[in-house]
Amino acid sequence: MKKYIGIFLLAIAPFFVFSQANQKGTMILKIKNIANQPYSYGDVCIENKATKSKVCNVADKFGKVSFEILSGNTYFVHLKTIPNIAEILVPSYGKINIIKEIVYQSSEISIDRTIKYDTLAQNIGKDANPSATEQFMTIKLTTRKKMAVTNVPVRLVCEKIHKVYLGKTDKSGEARFMVPAAQTYTLGIEQYDNFTSIQADNLGGAMTVNSYQYEQTKVDERISNDTVYQNLPVGTGPTTGRAYLHVFLSDKEKQALPDEVITFNIPGSNKVYAAKTDNQGNAYFLLPKGFKYVMNFKYEYEIDMFNIKQDFGFRTIEVESSYLGSKNIENHYAQVKRDKNGFMTEFMESKVTKRGIWKDYLEKTVNGYNIKLEKEGNASAPAIGGGKMFVSGGFYSPDFFSFDAKTGLFNWGMTLAESGASSAVYDNGIVLINTYSCTLYAIDAIAGNLLWSKWLGPIIYSTPSVSNGKVYAVYPNDIDAQGPGSENKKFALVCFDLRTGKIVWQNWLDAEAMGSPVISGDKVYLSSLSGKLYLFDQAKGDLIKMQDAKAITPPTIANNKVYISAIDKSNQNMEVVTVYNASDLSFVKVFSNLTTKNLPQGTSAFNEMNVSGSRLVSYKNKNYNTMGDKLICSNPEDGSVIWSSQITIKEPDLTKPFASSPIIAGNKVIIITQNGNIQIFDPSSGSILKDYPNIASTDTPPLVNDGWIYCSTSKGKFVSIDTKDKTITGWPMWGGNAGHNTVVN
């Protein structure tokens, strides 16, 4: 299992730069308790495991705190009352800016620490009698099977009179309190602060029994390298603090898959829960509440996400999922036909099934309509073509749909073999998408029929590109193609015929594509996740040049130049616009004035497949991009700023971009801000022409076609806005066009 986790973490980690030993970076911690309350103004310390040196800081009101760290070191995180809450290993290579969410279970009482509370321990007998101003309150706890829950700490907190009453359940499961009447009390049990609220009688002398079901978590767990293995006996069920999750795993023919490793990881955390399927394909988990969990198989990652919210009920989750099977995948790589250069010459096919649409999917709005998805969370960018919109059902959904672009009415739907769809691409009546794990699909846009599919490998980070009747995609040529280094030749750029799927040519890459291949003229350009910049001949696939550019965005090709944002060689924590010749990738210059802080990169597949960052857009011999809190228009020859417009956000999340990369449509510049505002700018002056506030939170740029603005969101829906201005058009898919070169003439 240790080997698997290593593979998984490498699979989702970007290879943007190789750092030197003891390079400085930033660690941002977001700390909250299991009730989702931030660790506001709390003391936080990190301790270097090797040197024992300790640095302390105070979290802000959102529970966020940052520290300077060194590469190749391990740090312990301490809260004021909870030592060693986390252990964080900083890698020796790659960008070492780290974002980590820490959720703690606290036995402390959730009260205002600026007010002093009197704490009273009580051990009241059954025969006690309340006075005229008191209430005799009994808290009785039983399991789901009506058994008494004994020896459990219980507390009543009254904020009005600033008192805390402490007790413990006896052999009958009862904790008894004598408390003032006519007050409201918050019941806390063990580490749970806000189990329920109890209103005492207005008249004194009352005797009440308040009964609650409460199930303690008693589970046999073994922890190794942040991986939790559980031994769950027959009859295990949900508890107050944990959800019981059952997974049935089958192959594509619906036959049970035994002996398969299934893991659930918590995004932003190193913790992983692992189990193996039994002979009937079943695996069982007891997962702590208050977290989101992502399900993974050995060679298929980020299949589904489960938001297990913190509550005090008993929750059982049933999951059915299908998978090619690890042995089948391993056999495929061992037996697949290859040419003399080592490239695969055949690919497995993935099947699809037709599906309909759910009730009430369409939501009419003042400015257009929304499409509500069945799955919450992010969704990749749609594509517009032939009057239709082509969208996925969300990143954790295997569904894919076509709707009328202006009315939102349903055309057709299908269920793919996997979830994790890339941004959609439309060209000449054909829609193309990759899935993260792990198929390239070509679909007839009108009827919704599958034309062809290619199972490309365990992980696909990129979106396909199309030009001149050819499809360009990247695949891992080896089953464990995770590590950087061109000498490994573990990734391939492949060109397929658009209509038949026939292989035209292939060539080697050192790592996956960043975002997508980019087509300009008769050339194919590509930034890899290791930061390399590639140039290929489009017709034959010959490698013309490769540069170690330390790229962190896909390239933009305009004015016979290639523009990228790259790691600043003099300051690894900054990024800067860098320029190369388009014909041979010879270095031209660095636009040192177009620089901003290099933000920590997310480790989700969704972010990798839709990466735009500070990528430039070229329009009428001017460049436009977002850097930090500014939208910038600059001279393409020397990078001098023509104008910049401030992006104003109240209380921004500084770990994320202030806005999407811009798009150009109908002589307008359009962005969507971090807080969900769609803003339209004059490209000549930078003045705001229109602002649609609070439309949607998203990590991808909007699309524009025939006067309509379309954007995916992180909240499980697509938003469509009719601007009533049909001149605003010309950006119908991610990257602006099927070749993904962000240039508008």
Secondary structure as the mmCIF struct_conf table of DSSP 4:
data_model
#
loop_
_struct_conf.conf_type_id
_struct_conf.id
_struct_conf.beg_label_comp_id
_struct_conf.beg_label_asym_id
_struct_conf.beg_label_seq_id
_struct_conf.end_label_comp_id
_struct_conf.end_label_asym_id
_struct_conf.end_label_seq_id
HELX_RH_AL_P HELX_RH_AL_P1 LYS A 2 ILE A 12
BEND BEND1 ALA A 13 ALA A 13
HELX_LH_PP_P HELX_LH_PP_P1 SER A 19 GLN A 20
TURN_TY1_P TURN_TY1_P1 ALA A 21 ASN A 22
STRN STRN1 LYS A 24 ASN A 33
TURN_TY1_P TURN_TY1_P2 ILE A 34 ALA A 35
BEND BEND2 ASN A 36 ASN A 36
STRN STRN2 PRO A 38 PRO A 38
TURN_TY1_P TURN_TY1_P3 SER A 40 TYR A 41
STRN STRN3 ASP A 43 ASN A 48
TURN_TY1_P TURN_TY1_P4 LYS A 49 THR A 51
STRN STRN4 LYS A 54 VAL A 58
TURN_TY1_P TURN_TY1_P5 LYS A 61 PHE A 62
BEND BEND3 GLY A 63 GLY A 63
STRN STRN5 LYS A 64 LEU A 70
TURN_TY1_P TURN_TY1_P6 SER A 71 GLY A 72
STRN STRN6 THR A 74 LEU A 79
BEND BEND4 LYS A 80 THR A 81
TURN_TY1_P TURN_TY1_P7 PRO A 83 ASN A 84
STRN STRN7 ALA A 86 LEU A 89
HELX_LH_PP_P HELX_LH_PP_P2 VAL A 90 PRO A 91
BEND BEND5 SER A 92 GLY A 94
STRN STRN8 ILE A 98 TYR A 104
BEND BEND6 GLU A 108 GLU A 108
BEND BEND7 ILE A 111 ILE A 111
TURN_TY1_P TURN_TY1_P8 ARG A 113 THR A 114
BEND BEND8 ILE A 115 ILE A 115
STRN STRN9 ASP A 118 ALA A 121
TURN_TY1_P TURN_TY1_P9 LYS A 126 ASP A 127
TURN_TY1_P TURN_TY1_P10 ALA A 132 THR A 133
STRN STRN10 GLU A 134 THR A 142
TURN_TY1_P TURN_TY1_P11 ARG A 144 LYS A 145
BEND BEND9 LYS A 146 LYS A 146
STRN STRN11 ALA A 148 ALA A 148
BEND BEND10 ASN A 151 ASN A 151
STRN STRN12 PRO A 153 CYS A 158
TURN_TY1_P TURN_TY1_P12 GLU A 159 HIS A 162
STRN STRN13 LYS A 163 LYS A 168
TURN_TY1_P TURN_TY1_P13 LYS A 171 SER A 172
BEND BEND11 GLY A 173 GLY A 173
STRN STRN14 GLU A 174 PRO A 180
BEND BEND12 ALA A 181 ALA A 182
STRN STRN15 THR A 184 ILE A 189
TURN_TY1_P TURN_TY1_P14 GLU A 190 GLN A 191
STRN STRN16 TYR A 192 GLN A 199
HELX_LH_PP_P HELX_LH_PP_P3 ALA A 200 ASP A 201
BEND BEND13 ASN A 202 LEU A 203
TURN_TY1_P TURN_TY1_P15 GLY A 204 GLY A 205
STRN STRN17 ALA A 206 GLN A 213
STRN STRN18 ASP A 220 SER A 224
TURN_TY1_P TURN_TY1_P16 ASN A 225 ASP A 226
STRN STRN19 THR A 227 ASN A 231
TURN_TY1_P TURN_TY1_P17 VAL A 234 GLY A 235
BEND BEND14 THR A 240 GLY A 241
STRN STRN20 ARG A 242 SER A 250
TURN_TY1_P TURN_TY1_P18 LYS A 252 GLU A 253
BEND BEND15 LYS A 254 LYS A 254
STRN STRN21 ALA A 256 ALA A 256
BEND BEND16 ASP A 259 ASP A 259
STRN STRN22 VAL A 261 ASN A 265
TURN_TY1_P TURN_TY1_P19 PRO A 267 GLY A 268
BEND BEND17 SER A 269 ASN A 270
STRN STRN23 VAL A 272 LYS A 276
TURN_TY1_P TURN_TY1_P20 ASN A 279 GLN A 280
BEND BEND18 GLY A 281 GLY A 281
STRN STRN24 ASN A 282 PRO A 288
BEND BEND19 LYS A 289 GLY A 290
STRN STRN25 PHE A 291 ASN A 296
BEND BEND20 LYS A 298 TYR A 299
STRN STRN26 ASP A 304 ILE A 308
BEND BEND21 PHE A 312 GLY A 313
STRN STRN27 THR A 316 SER A 322
HELX_RH_AL_P HELX_RH_AL_P2 SER A 326 GLN A 335
STRN STRN28 ARG A 338 ARG A 338
TURN_TY1_P TURN_TY1_P21 LYS A 340 ASN A 341
BEND BEND22 GLY A 342 GLY A 342
STRN STRN29 MET A 344 MET A 344
STRN STRN30 MET A 348 MET A 348
STRN STRN31 THR A 353 ARG A 355
TURN_TY1_P TURN_TY1_P22 LYS A 359 ASP A 360
STRN STRN32 LEU A 362 LYS A 364
BEND BEND23 VAL A 366 ASN A 367
STRN STRN33 GLY A 368 LYS A 372
BEND BEND24 GLU A 374 LYS A 375
BEND BEND25 GLY A 377 GLY A 377
STRN STRN34 ALA A 383 GLY A 385
TURN_TY1_P TURN_TY1_P23 GLY A 386 GLY A 387
STRN STRN35 LYS A 388 SER A 392
BEND BEND26 GLY A 393 GLY A 393
TURN_TY1_P TURN_TY1_P24 PHE A 395 TYR A 396
STRN STRN36 ASP A 399 ASP A 404
TURN_TY1_P TURN_TY1_P25 ALA A 405 THR A 407
STRN STRN37 PHE A 410 THR A 415
BEND BEND27 ALA A 417 SER A 419
STRN STRN38 ALA A 421 ALA A 421
STRN STRN39 VAL A 425 ASP A 427
TURN_TY1_P TURN_TY1_P26 ASN A 428 GLY A 429
STRN STRN40 ILE A 430 ASN A 434
STRN STRN41 THR A 435 THR A 435
TURN_TY1_P TURN_TY1_P27 TYR A 436 SER A 437
BEND BEND28 CYS A 438 CYS A 438
STRN STRN42 THR A 439 ASP A 444
TURN_TY1_P TURN_TY1_P28 ALA A 445 ALA A 447
STRN STRN43 LEU A 450 TRP A 455
BEND BEND29 PRO A 458 PRO A 458
BEND BEND30 SER A 462 SER A 462
STRN STRN44 SER A 465 SER A 467
TURN_TY1_P TURN_TY1_P29 ASN A 468 GLY A 469
STRN STRN45 LYS A 470 PRO A 476
BEND BEND31 ASN A 477 ASP A 478
TURN_TY1_P TURN_TY1_P30 ILE A 479 GLN A 482
BEND BEND32 GLY A 483 GLY A 483
HELX_RH_3T_P HELX_RH_3T_P1 SER A 486 ASN A 488
STRN STRN46 PHE A 491 ASP A 497
TURN_TY1_P TURN_TY1_P31 LEU A 498 THR A 500
STRN STRN47 ILE A 503 LEU A 509
BEND BEND33 ASP A 510 ALA A 511
STRN STRN48 ALA A 513 ALA A 513
BEND BEND34 MET A 514 GLY A 515
STRN STRN49 VAL A 518 SER A 520
TURN_TY1_P TURN_TY1_P32 GLY A 521 ASP A 522
STRN STRN50 LYS A 523 SER A 527
STRN STRN51 SER A 528 SER A 528
TURN_TY1_P TURN_TY1_P33 LEU A 529 SER A 530
BEND BEND35 GLY A 531 GLY A 531
STRN STRN52 LYS A 532 ASP A 537
TURN_TY1_P TURN_TY1_P34 GLN A 538 LYS A 540
STRN STRN53 LEU A 543 ASP A 548
STRN STRN54 ALA A 551 ALA A 551
BEND BEND36 THR A 553 THR A 553
STRN STRN55 THR A 556 ALA A 558
TURN_TY1_P TURN_TY1_P35 ASN A 559 ASN A 560
STRN STRN56 LYS A 561 ASP A 568
TURN_TY1_P TURN_TY1_P36 LYS A 569 SER A 570
STRN STRN57 ASN A 571 ASN A 581
TURN_TY1_P TURN_TY1_P37 ALA A 582 ASP A 584
STRN STRN58 PHE A 587 LYS A 597
HELX_LH_PP_P HELX_LH_PP_P4 LEU A 599 GLY A 602
HELX_RH_AL_P HELX_RH_AL_P3 ALA A 605 MET A 609
TURN_TY1_P TURN_TY1_P38 ASN A 610 ASN A 610
TURN_TY1_P TURN_TY1_P39 GLY A 613 SER A 614
STRN STRN59 VAL A 617 TYR A 619
TURN_TY1_P TURN_TY1_P40 LYS A 620 ASN A 621
STRN STRN60 LYS A 622 MET A 627
TURN_TY1_P TURN_TY1_P41 GLY A 628 ASP A 629
STRN STRN61 LYS A 630 SER A 634
TURN_TY1_P TURN_TY1_P42 PRO A 636 ASP A 638
STRN STRN62 VAL A 641 GLN A 646
BEND BEND37 LYS A 650 GLU A 651
TURN_TY1_P TURN_TY1_P43 LEU A 654 THR A 655
BEND BEND38 LYS A 656 LYS A 656
BEND BEND39 PHE A 658 PHE A 658
STRN STRN63 ALA A 659 ALA A 659
HELX_LH_PP_P HELX_LH_PP_P5 SER A 660 PRO A 662
STRN STRN64 ILE A 663 ILE A 664
BEND BEND40 GLY A 666 ASN A 667
STRN STRN65 VAL A 669 ILE A 672
STRN STRN66 THR A 673 THR A 673
TURN_TY1_P TURN_TY1_P44 GLN A 674 ASN A 675
BEND BEND41 GLY A 676 GLY A 676
STRN STRN67 ILE A 678 PHE A 681
TURN_TY1_P TURN_TY1_P45 PRO A 683 SER A 685
STRN STRN68 ILE A 688 TYR A 692
TURN_TY1_P TURN_TY1_P46 PRO A 693 ASN A 694
BEND BEND42 ASP A 699 THR A 700
STRN STRN69 LEU A 703 ASN A 705
TURN_TY1_P TURN_TY1_P47 ASP A 706 GLY A 707
STRN STRN70 TRP A 708 SER A 712
BEND BEND43 SER A 714 GLY A 716
STRN STRN71 LYS A 717 ASP A 722
BEND BEND44 LYS A 724 LYS A 724
TURN_TY1_P TURN_TY1_P48 LYS A 726 THR A 727
BEND BEND45 ILE A 728 ILE A 728
STRN STRN72 TRP A 731 TRP A 731
STRN STRN73 MET A 733 MET A 733
TURN_TY1_P TURN_TY1_P49 TRP A 734 GLY A 735
BEND BEND46 GLY A 736 ASN A 737
TURN_TY1_P TURN_TY1_P50 ALA A 738 GLY A 739
STRN STRN74 VAL A 743 VAL A 744
#
